[in-house]
């Protein structure tokens, strides 16, 4: 089981709406990478936090195209015309509201909100690519093209909706009755479970989800969430 290097520790900067819808600012040598944009009208809070950190947002890295992750993309693209917009190759069509499944994908119903955006990607990424210090990691299941981002400096895993931490660490492959919304919006639960297992194998030092608080040393909690999903509970 590979362990992400932890020689350099970065500070996780979480921006949250209503305490459970998250975006993150990740420092790099050339500025900040913004992970996700939350719901509409979140741009002012994101821009204020970047100003507080004293660095420009130079790229926006999207985990997937659900509305609670791209809701402020257009506003931020207008405010930050020089910033790159990055999303996975599989998820990019969904920014254009093209929700067609591809051959070989499970024929499950796409769930959740897909508002699309006028802003379109500067480039697309695939698992294994690097965005600054962030390694792109496949995390499909919640959506067909969801990705997570592993900070190779300190092992922080920005896991999108593969895991949530509202009311405890849970996977989107099983209903967490304290926060059922993520599972209700999940496309294919068996795929989501496989992704949860694959992300656990990265042995992250820190779990930074799309919904909920950041959890340090999350391994045991991730194991318990996987076991619960495997039991079908």
Secondary structure, 3 states (H helix, E strand, C coil): CCCCCCCCCCCCEEEEECCCEEEEEEEECCEEEEECCCCCCCHHHHHHHHHHHCCCEEEEECCCCCHHHHCCHHHHHHHCCCCEEEEEHHHHHHHCCCCCCCCCCCCCCCCCCCCCCCCCCCEEECCCCEECCEEEEECCCCCCCCEEEEECCCCEEEEECCEECCCCCEECCCCCCCCCHHHHCCCCHHHHHHHHHHHHCCCCCEEEECCCCCEECCHHHHHHHHHHHHCCC
